[in-house]
Amino acid sequence: MEKVLKYMKNPLLTKDDVGHAKPTVRDLPPEGFAYGKADEHDPEGVSEITRSWDYGRSSKDAYPEKDFKKINALCIKKKAVNARDAGKVKKEAGARLNVQRGRRGVVLELPNEEFAYGMPTKPPTPIKQVINGYYGEAAEQDARRIYEETYKVPLGKIPRPKQTKASKLHAESARTRMAEKEKERLEKLEQGDKEEPKELDDEELVETPKEDLFKMKRFRNVAPRVNTNLKKSPAKTLKEENAAEQPAPVPQTTT
């Protein structure tokens, strides 16, 4: 019997039947036992509470603390300069602070009945207009209106292009060169040179002054080697010029 009890108390050896819970290995109370904490019964029910009403009582005033300003003034007045005399004055003097109470008869001013308390909520999203594409059409119309106002060209008039800094500098330099050439021509006429005045071409106005570009010394006398068959090649011309500049060789005499 003891072996059977030990077998039933071992959780590893107990077996469960099909469709039933595994049997317990602990000593449990009978089936009618209620687990948990029992509710405490209140002797005073609802009927007693509604029949007998206990009115509220005002709380007692707090006992005020000592007024040390008055106590120190009394100590000075009675010439209590040490701790023993000051303690006697403190016991004899019943100086207490006055308890501050709230004001009575305060009138509360409330807003009208239609006044809404609290913070305003965010307005709802117009889902119908979003689905119908109202805002997309409005944005398209605004973009089209801005485009028409910006690039609108009056009839019969073509807008002149805006000048850049480079174009302004080119025009200013052309005017300066034209004024200098006109001044030179007038000086020649004053000196007696008879020369018919001629109008300056657009090419002369726009012509930029030719300046020698920077070149390294080793590349100054080097010409391009591409022959266009239209004239002498630059390399050949340069070679002939260098040969002409060199002195002729002196014939050697034999003795």
Phi and psi restraints in degrees (value plus and minus 20) as a CYANA .aco file:
   2 GLU   PHI     -84.3   -44.3
   2 GLU   PSI     -57.4   -17.4
   3 LYS   PHI     -84.3   -44.3
   3 LYS   PSI     -58.9   -18.9
   4 VAL   PHI     -85.3   -45.3
   4 VAL   PSI     -61.2   -21.2
   5 LEU   PHI     -84.1   -44.1
   5 LEU   PSI     -61.9   -21.9
   6 LYS   PHI     -82.7   -42.7
   6 LYS   PSI     -58.1   -18.1
   7 TYR   PHI     -84.8   -44.8
   7 TYR   PSI     -56.5   -16.5
   8 MET   PHI     -95.7   -55.7
   8 MET   PSI     -44.3    -4.3
   9 LYS   PHI    -107.2   -67.2
   9 LYS   PSI     -29.2    10.8
  10 ASN   PHI    -107.7   -67.7
  10 ASN   PSI      97.7   137.7
  11 PRO   PHI     -88.5   -48.5
  11 PRO   PSI     -39.0     1.0
  12 LEU   PHI    -103.2   -63.2
  12 LEU   PSI     -41.0    -1.0
  13 LEU   PHI    -122.2   -82.2
  13 LEU   PSI     -33.8     6.2
  14 THR   PHI     -93.4   -53.4
  14 THR   PSI     120.0   160.0
  15 LYS   PHI    -135.3   -95.3
  15 LYS   PSI     129.3   169.3
  16 ASP   PHI    -128.5   -88.5
  16 ASP   PSI     128.3   168.3
  17 ASP   PHI    -103.6   -63.6
  17 ASP   PSI     139.3   179.3
  18 VAL   PHI     -89.2   -49.2
  18 VAL   PSI     107.0   147.0
  19 GLY   PHI      65.4   105.4
  19 GLY   PSI     -15.8    24.2
  20 HIS   PHI    -147.7  -107.7
  20 HIS   PSI     137.6   177.6
  21 ALA   PHI     -94.3   -54.3
  21 ALA   PSI     137.1   177.1
  22 LYS   PHI     -88.7   -48.7
  22 LYS   PSI     112.5   152.5
  23 PRO   PHI     -86.0   -46.0
  23 PRO   PSI     128.0   168.0
  24 THR   PHI    -100.7   -60.7
  24 THR   PSI     136.6   176.6
  25 VAL   PHI    -130.5   -90.5
  25 VAL   PSI      -8.2    31.8
  26 ARG   PHI    -136.2   -96.2
  26 ARG   PSI     140.0   180.0
  27 ASP   PHI    -103.4   -63.4
  27 ASP   PSI      92.0   132.0
  28 LEU   PHI    -130.7   -90.7
  28 LEU   PSI     135.5   175.5
  29 PRO   PHI     -89.8   -49.8
  29 PRO   PSI     152.5   192.5
  30 PRO   PHI     -85.3   -45.3
  30 PRO   PSI     154.2   194.2
  31 GLU   PHI     -86.8   -46.8
  31 GLU   PSI     -50.4   -10.4
  32 GLY   PHI    -100.9   -60.9
  32 GLY   PSI     -15.9    24.1
  33 PHE   PHI     -95.0   -55.0
  33 PHE   PSI     117.3   157.3
  34 ALA   PHI    -124.5   -84.5
  34 ALA   PSI     102.0   142.0
  35 TYR   PHI    -104.0   -64.0
  35 TYR   PSI     137.7   177.7
  36 GLY   PHI      85.3   125.3
  36 GLY   PSI    -199.5  -159.5
  37 LYS   PHI    -111.8   -71.8
  37 LYS   PSI     113.3   153.3
  38 ALA   PHI     -94.0   -54.0
  38 ALA   PSI     122.4   162.4
  39 ASP   PHI     -92.9   -52.9
  39 ASP   PSI     119.3   159.3
  40 GLU   PHI    -102.0   -62.0
  40 GLU   PSI     108.3   148.3
  41 HIS   PHI    -100.0   -60.0
  41 HIS   PSI     108.1   148.1
  42 ASP   PHI    -106.4   -66.4
  42 ASP   PSI     102.2   142.2
  43 PRO   PHI     -87.4   -47.4
  43 PRO   PSI     -43.1    -3.1
  44 GLU   PHI    -120.2   -80.2
  44 GLU   PSI      93.5   133.5
  45 GLY   PHI    -112.2   -72.2
  45 GLY   PSI    -188.4  -148.4
  46 VAL   PHI     -89.4   -49.4
  46 VAL   PSI     -57.5   -17.5
  47 SER   PHI     -84.4   -44.4
  47 SER   PSI     -61.5   -21.5
  48 GLU   PHI     -84.7   -44.7
  48 GLU   PSI     -57.4   -17.4
  49 ILE   PHI     -87.8   -47.8
  49 ILE   PSI     -60.5   -20.5
  50 THR   PHI     -94.2   -54.2
  50 THR   PSI     -48.3    -8.3
  51 ARG   PHI    -100.4   -60.4
  51 ARG   PSI     -61.9   -21.9
  52 SER   PHI    -128.8   -88.8
  52 SER   PSI      99.9   139.9
  53 TRP   PHI    -128.1   -88.1
  53 TRP   PSI     109.3   149.3
  54 ASP   PHI    -123.0   -83.0
  54 ASP   PSI      90.8   130.8
  55 TYR   PHI     -95.0   -55.0
  55 TYR   PSI     128.0   168.0
  56 GLY   PHI     -91.3   -51.3
  56 GLY   PSI     127.1   167.1
  57 ARG   PHI    -133.6   -93.6
  57 ARG   PSI     121.0   161.0
  58 SER   PHI     -89.7   -49.7
  58 SER   PSI     117.8   157.8
  59 SER   PHI     -92.0   -52.0
  59 SER   PSI     134.4   174.4
  60 LYS   PHI     -93.5   -53.5
  60 LYS   PSI     132.7   172.7
  61 ASP   PHI     -90.0   -50.0
  61 ASP   PSI     122.0   162.0
  62 ALA   PHI     -88.6   -48.6
  62 ALA   PSI     124.0   164.0
  63 TYR   PHI     -91.2   -51.2
  63 TYR   PSI     102.2   142.2
  64 PRO   PHI     -88.2   -48.2
  64 PRO   PSI     131.9   171.9
  65 GLU   PHI    -102.9   -62.9
  65 GLU   PSI     149.9   189.9
  66 LYS   PHI     -93.9   -53.9
  66 LYS   PSI     125.6   165.6
  67 ASP   PHI    -115.1   -75.1
  67 ASP   PSI      78.3   118.3
  68 PHE   PHI     -91.9   -51.9
  68 PHE   PSI     -41.6    -1.6
  69 LYS   PHI     -85.2   -45.2
  69 LYS   PSI     -66.1   -26.1
  70 LYS   PHI     -87.2   -47.2
  70 LYS   PSI     -57.9   -17.9
  71 ILE   PHI     -84.7   -44.7
  71 ILE   PSI     -62.5   -22.5
  72 ASN   PHI     -85.4   -45.4
  72 ASN   PSI     -56.3   -16.3
  73 ALA   PHI     -85.6   -45.6
  73 ALA   PSI     -59.3   -19.3
  74 LEU   PHI     -85.3   -45.3
  74 LEU   PSI     -59.3   -19.3
  75 CYS   PHI     -81.5   -41.5
  75 CYS   PSI     -60.8   -20.8
  76 ILE   PHI     -88.0   -48.0
  76 ILE   PSI     -59.0   -19.0
  77 LYS   PHI     -85.6   -45.6
  77 LYS   PSI     -59.0   -19.0
  78 LYS   PHI    -111.2   -71.2
  78 LYS   PSI     -15.7    24.3
  79 LYS   PHI      39.7    79.7
  79 LYS   PSI      23.2    63.2
  80 ALA   PHI    -110.9   -70.9
  80 ALA   PSI      77.7   117.7
  81 VAL   PHI    -117.5   -77.5
  81 VAL   PSI     -34.9     5.1
  82 ASN   PHI    -131.4   -91.4
  82 ASN   PSI     152.9   192.9
  83 ALA   PHI     -88.4   -48.4
  83 ALA   PSI     -53.2   -13.2
  84 ARG   PHI     -87.1   -47.1
  84 ARG   PSI     -67.2   -27.2
  85 ASP   PHI     -86.9   -46.9
  85 ASP   PSI     -57.1   -17.1
  86 ALA   PHI     -86.0   -46.0
  86 ALA   PSI     -54.8   -14.8
  87 GLY   PHI     -86.4   -46.4
  87 GLY   PSI     -57.3   -17.3
  88 LYS   PHI     -85.3   -45.3
  88 LYS   PSI     -63.1   -23.1
  89 VAL   PHI     -84.7   -44.7
  89 VAL   PSI     -56.1   -16.1
  90 LYS   PHI     -86.9   -46.9
  90 LYS   PSI     -57.6   -17.6
  91 LYS   PHI     -91.9   -51.9
  91 LYS   PSI     -59.4   -19.4
  92 GLU   PHI     -91.7   -51.7
  92 GLU   PSI     -59.6   -19.6
  93 ALA   PHI     -98.6   -58.6
  93 ALA   PSI     109.6   149.6
  94 GLY   PHI    -121.6   -81.6
  94 GLY   PSI      25.0    65.0
  95 ALA   PHI     -97.3   -57.3
  95 ALA   PSI      98.1   138.1
  96 ARG   PHI    -146.3  -106.3
  96 ARG   PSI     134.8   174.8
  97 LEU   PHI     -95.7   -55.7
  97 LEU   PSI     127.2   167.2
  98 ASN   PHI     -98.9   -58.9
  98 ASN   PSI     112.1   152.1
  99 VAL   PHI     -95.0   -55.0
  99 VAL   PSI     103.7   143.7
 100 GLN   PHI    -105.6   -65.6
 100 GLN   PSI     109.7   149.7
 101 ARG   PHI    -138.0   -98.0
 101 ARG   PSI     139.5   179.5
 102 GLY   PHI     -92.3   -52.3
 102 GLY   PSI     140.9   180.9
 103 ARG   PHI     -98.3   -58.3
 103 ARG   PSI     129.6   169.6
 104 ARG   PHI    -128.7   -88.7
 104 ARG   PSI     136.7   176.7
 105 GLY   PHI      56.8    96.8
 105 GLY   PSI       7.5    47.5
 106 VAL   PHI    -100.6   -60.6
 106 VAL   PSI     106.2   146.2
 107 VAL   PHI    -110.6   -70.6
 107 VAL   PSI     104.3   144.3
 108 LEU   PHI    -113.5   -73.5
 108 LEU   PSI     102.7   142.7
 109 GLU   PHI    -119.1   -79.1
 109 GLU   PSI      94.9   134.9
 110 LEU   PHI    -125.3   -85.3
 110 LEU   PSI     132.3   172.3
 111 PRO   PHI     -90.1   -50.1
 111 PRO   PSI    -198.5  -158.5
 112 ASN   PHI     -85.9   -45.9
 112 ASN   PSI     149.2   189.2
 113 GLU   PHI     -87.9   -47.9
 113 GLU   PSI     -48.0    -8.0
 114 GLU   PHI    -100.0   -60.0
 114 GLU   PSI     -25.0    15.0
 115 PHE   PHI     -88.3   -48.3
 115 PHE   PSI     113.2   153.2
 116 ALA   PHI    -123.0   -83.0
 116 ALA   PSI     103.4   143.4
 117 TYR   PHI    -104.7   -64.7
 117 TYR   PSI     136.2   176.2
 118 GLY   PHI      78.5   118.5
 118 GLY   PSI     159.4   199.4
 119 MET   PHI    -109.0   -69.0
 119 MET   PSI     121.9   161.9
 120 PRO   PHI     -87.7   -47.7
 120 PRO   PSI     120.7   160.7
 121 THR   PHI    -103.5   -63.5
 121 THR   PSI     143.5   183.5
 122 LYS   PHI     -91.2   -51.2
 122 LYS   PSI     115.0   155.0
 123 PRO   PHI     -82.8   -42.8
 123 PRO   PSI     127.6   167.6
 124 PRO   PHI     -88.5   -48.5
 124 PRO   PSI     133.7   173.7
 125 THR   PHI     -96.7   -56.7
 125 THR   PSI     107.9   147.9
 126 PRO   PHI     -92.1   -52.1
 126 PRO   PSI      67.1   107.1
 127 ILE   PHI     -83.2   -43.2
 127 ILE   PSI     -57.4   -17.4
 128 LYS   PHI     -81.4   -41.4
 128 LYS   PSI     -64.0   -24.0
 129 GLN   PHI     -89.0   -49.0
 129 GLN   PSI     -53.0   -13.0
 130 VAL   PHI     -87.5   -47.5
 130 VAL   PSI     -63.3   -23.3
 131 ILE   PHI     -87.7   -47.7
 131 ILE   PSI     -59.1   -19.1
 132 ASN   PHI     -95.7   -55.7
 132 ASN   PSI     -25.6    14.4
 133 GLY   PHI      54.6    94.6
 133 GLY   PSI      10.4    50.4
 134 TYR   PHI     -86.1   -46.1
 134 TYR   PSI     -62.6   -22.6
 135 TYR   PHI     -90.4   -50.4
 135 TYR   PSI     -53.5   -13.5
 136 GLY   PHI     -84.9   -44.9
 136 GLY   PSI     -61.6   -21.6
 137 GLU   PHI     -85.9   -45.9
 137 GLU   PSI     -59.3   -19.3
 138 ALA   PHI     -84.1   -44.1
 138 ALA   PSI     -61.0   -21.0
 139 ALA   PHI     -85.9   -45.9
 139 ALA   PSI     -58.0   -18.0
 140 GLU   PHI     -85.2   -45.2
 140 GLU   PSI     -61.1   -21.1
 141 GLN   PHI     -85.0   -45.0
 141 GLN   PSI     -60.5   -20.5
 142 ASP   PHI     -83.7   -43.7
 142 ASP   PSI     -63.1   -23.1
 143 ALA   PHI     -84.2   -44.2
 143 ALA   PSI     -59.7   -19.7
 144 ARG   PHI     -86.4   -46.4
 144 ARG   PSI     -60.2   -20.2
 145 ARG   PHI     -84.3   -44.3
 145 ARG   PSI     -62.7   -22.7
 146 ILE   PHI     -84.3   -44.3
 146 ILE   PSI     -59.9   -19.9
 147 TYR   PHI     -84.4   -44.4
 147 TYR   PSI     -62.9   -22.9
 148 GLU   PHI     -86.7   -46.7
 148 GLU   PSI     -59.2   -19.2
 149 GLU   PHI     -89.3   -49.3
 149 GLU   PSI     -52.2   -12.2
 150 THR   PHI     -97.2   -57.2
 150 THR   PSI     -64.8   -24.8
 151 TYR   PHI    -126.7   -86.7
 151 TYR   PSI       3.5    43.5
 152 LYS   PHI     -93.8   -53.8
 152 LYS   PSI     107.9   147.9
 153 VAL   PHI    -132.8   -92.8
 153 VAL   PSI     106.0   146.0
 154 PRO   PHI     -87.2   -47.2
 154 PRO   PSI     133.0   173.0
 155 LEU   PHI     -86.7   -46.7
 155 LEU   PSI     114.5   154.5
 156 GLY   PHI      61.0   101.0
 156 GLY   PSI     -18.5    21.5
 157 LYS   PHI    -149.2  -109.2
 157 LYS   PSI     111.9   151.9
 158 ILE   PHI    -127.1   -87.1
 158 ILE   PSI     104.2   144.2
 159 PRO   PHI     -86.6   -46.6
 159 PRO   PSI     117.7   157.7
 160 ARG   PHI     -95.9   -55.9
 160 ARG   PSI     121.8   161.8
 161 PRO   PHI     -88.1   -48.1
 161 PRO   PSI     127.4   167.4
 162 LYS   PHI     -93.6   -53.6
 162 LYS   PSI     119.9   159.9
 163 GLN   PHI    -100.4   -60.4
 163 GLN   PSI     122.7   162.7
 164 THR   PHI    -116.4   -76.4
 164 THR   PSI     156.0   196.0
 165 LYS   PHI     -85.0   -45.0
 165 LYS   PSI     -58.8   -18.8
 166 ALA   PHI     -85.4   -45.4
 166 ALA   PSI     -63.8   -23.8
 167 SER   PHI     -85.2   -45.2
 167 SER   PSI     -57.1   -17.1
 168 LYS   PHI     -84.8   -44.8
 168 LYS   PSI     -60.3   -20.3
 169 LEU   PHI     -87.4   -47.4
 169 LEU   PSI     -59.3   -19.3
 170 HIS   PHI     -82.2   -42.2
 170 HIS   PSI     -64.5   -24.5
 171 ALA   PHI     -84.6   -44.6
 171 ALA   PSI     -60.6   -20.6
 172 GLU   PHI     -86.2   -46.2
 172 GLU   PSI     -61.8   -21.8
 173 SER   PHI     -86.4   -46.4
 173 SER   PSI     -56.3   -16.3
 174 ALA   PHI     -85.0   -45.0
 174 ALA   PSI     -61.4   -21.4
 175 ARG   PHI     -84.5   -44.5
 175 ARG   PSI     -57.9   -17.9
 176 THR   PHI     -85.0   -45.0
 176 THR   PSI     -64.7   -24.7
 177 ARG   PHI     -85.5   -45.5
 177 ARG   PSI     -58.7   -18.7
 178 MET   PHI     -83.9   -43.9
 178 MET   PSI     -60.4   -20.4
 179 ALA   PHI     -85.9   -45.9
 179 ALA   PSI     -58.4   -18.4
 180 GLU   PHI     -85.7   -45.7
 180 GLU   PSI     -62.3   -22.3
 181 LYS   PHI     -86.6   -46.6
 181 LYS   PSI     -57.8   -17.8
 182 GLU   PHI     -85.7   -45.7
 182 GLU   PSI     -56.8   -16.8
 183 LYS   PHI     -87.0   -47.0
 183 LYS   PSI     -61.8   -21.8
 184 GLU   PHI     -83.4   -43.4
 184 GLU   PSI     -58.8   -18.8
 185 ARG   PHI     -85.6   -45.6
 185 ARG   PSI     -60.1   -20.1
 186 LEU   PHI     -87.2   -47.2
 186 LEU   PSI     -56.6   -16.6
 187 GLU   PHI     -85.2   -45.2
 187 GLU   PSI     -58.6   -18.6
 188 LYS   PHI     -85.3   -45.3
 188 LYS   PSI     -58.2   -18.2
 189 LEU   PHI     -86.0   -46.0
 189 LEU   PSI     -57.3   -17.3
 190 GLU   PHI     -87.1   -47.1
 190 GLU   PSI     -53.3   -13.3
 191 GLN   PHI     -95.3   -55.3
 191 GLN   PSI     -31.2     8.8
 192 GLY   PHI      93.6   133.6
 192 GLY   PSI     -22.6    17.4
 193 ASP   PHI     -95.1   -55.1
 193 ASP   PSI      98.0   138.0
 194 LYS   PHI    -105.8   -65.8
 194 LYS   PSI      91.7   131.7
 195 GLU   PHI    -161.1  -121.1
 195 GLU   PSI     106.7   146.7
 196 GLU   PHI     -87.3   -47.3
 196 GLU   PSI     115.3   155.3
 197 PRO   PHI     -87.8   -47.8
 197 PRO   PSI     116.7   156.7
 198 LYS   PHI    -146.5  -106.5
 198 LYS   PSI     130.0   170.0
 199 GLU   PHI    -102.2   -62.2
 199 GLU   PSI     122.7   162.7
 200 LEU   PHI    -101.5   -61.5
 200 LEU   PSI     117.7   157.7
 201 ASP   PHI     -97.3   -57.3
 201 ASP   PSI     146.8   186.8
 202 ASP   PHI     -86.0   -46.0
 202 ASP   PSI     -51.9   -11.9
 203 GLU   PHI     -86.5   -46.5
 203 GLU   PSI     -56.1   -16.1
 204 GLU   PHI     -89.5   -49.5
 204 GLU   PSI     -52.9   -12.9
 205 LEU   PHI     -91.6   -51.6
 205 LEU   PSI     -59.6   -19.6
 206 VAL   PHI    -105.6   -65.6
 206 VAL   PSI     -31.8     8.2
 207 GLU   PHI     -82.6   -42.6
 207 GLU   PSI     110.7   150.7
 208 THR   PHI    -113.0   -73.0
 208 THR   PSI     125.2   165.2
 209 PRO   PHI     -82.7   -42.7
 209 PRO   PSI     114.3   154.3
 210 LYS   PHI    -105.4   -65.4
 210 LYS   PSI     104.1   144.1
 211 GLU   PHI    -142.7  -102.7
 211 GLU   PSI     125.6   165.6
 212 ASP   PHI     -88.7   -48.7
 212 ASP   PSI     103.8   143.8
 213 LEU   PHI     -95.4   -55.4
 213 LEU   PSI     135.3   175.3
 214 PHE   PHI     -92.9   -52.9
 214 PHE   PSI     110.3   150.3
 215 LYS   PHI    -155.5  -115.5
 215 LYS   PSI     127.2   167.2
 216 MET   PHI     -93.0   -53.0
 216 MET   PSI     133.4   173.4
 217 LYS   PHI     -80.8   -40.8
 217 LYS   PSI     -56.5   -16.5
 218 ARG   PHI     -89.9   -49.9
 218 ARG   PSI     -38.1     1.9
 219 PHE   PHI    -129.5   -89.5
 219 PHE   PSI     -16.3    23.7
 220 ARG   PHI     -89.5   -49.5
 220 ARG   PSI     -58.6   -18.6
 221 ASN   PHI    -117.6   -77.6
 221 ASN   PSI      -1.9    38.1
 222 VAL   PHI    -123.1   -83.1
 222 VAL   PSI     104.7   144.7
 223 ALA   PHI    -124.5   -84.5
 223 ALA   PSI     141.7   181.7
 224 PRO   PHI     -86.2   -46.2
 224 PRO   PSI     130.6   170.6
 225 ARG   PHI    -124.0   -84.0
 225 ARG   PSI     -10.4    29.6
 226 VAL   PHI    -107.7   -67.7
 226 VAL   PSI     106.6   146.6
 227 ASN   PHI    -121.7   -81.7
 227 ASN   PSI      98.6   138.6
 228 THR   PHI    -110.3   -70.3
 228 THR   PSI     -23.9    16.1
 229 ASN   PHI      45.0    85.0
 229 ASN   PSI      -7.6    32.4
 230 LEU   PHI    -116.2   -76.2
 230 LEU   PSI     -48.0    -8.0
 231 LYS   PHI    -175.8  -135.8
 231 LYS   PSI    -196.1  -156.1
 232 LYS   PHI     -82.0   -42.0
 232 LYS   PSI     123.2   163.2
 233 SER   PHI     -85.8   -45.8
 233 SER   PSI     123.5   163.5
 234 PRO   PHI     -78.4   -38.4
 234 PRO   PSI     -54.6   -14.6
 235 ALA   PHI     -87.6   -47.6
 235 ALA   PSI     -60.4   -20.4
 236 LYS   PHI     -87.6   -47.6
 236 LYS   PSI     -61.4   -21.4
 237 THR   PHI     -81.8   -41.8
 237 THR   PSI     -64.3   -24.3
 238 LEU   PHI     -84.8   -44.8
 238 LEU   PSI     -57.3   -17.3
 239 LYS   PHI     -85.7   -45.7
 239 LYS   PSI     -60.2   -20.2
 240 GLU   PHI     -86.2   -46.2
 240 GLU   PSI     -59.4   -19.4
 241 GLU   PHI     -85.3   -45.3
 241 GLU   PSI     -60.8   -20.8
 242 ASN   PHI     -86.1   -46.1
 242 ASN   PSI     -55.1   -15.1
 243 ALA   PHI     -89.6   -49.6
 243 ALA   PSI     -54.8   -14.8
 244 ALA   PHI     -89.8   -49.8
 244 ALA   PSI     -54.4   -14.4
 245 GLU   PHI     -92.7   -52.7
 245 GLU   PSI     -46.7    -6.7
 246 GLN   PHI     -92.5   -52.5
 246 GLN   PSI     121.8   161.8
 247 PRO   PHI     -89.9   -49.9
 247 PRO   PSI     130.0   170.0
 248 ALA   PHI     -86.9   -46.9
 248 ALA   PSI     126.3   166.3
 249 PRO   PHI     -91.9   -51.9
 249 PRO   PSI     121.9   161.9
 250 VAL   PHI    -100.5   -60.5
 250 VAL   PSI     107.8   147.8
 251 PRO   PHI     -87.7   -47.7
 251 PRO   PSI     120.1   160.1
 252 GLN   PHI    -110.2   -70.2
 252 GLN   PSI     118.7   158.7
 253 THR   PHI    -121.4   -81.4
 253 THR   PSI     117.7   157.7
 254 THR   PHI    -123.5   -83.5
 254 THR   PSI     122.1   162.1
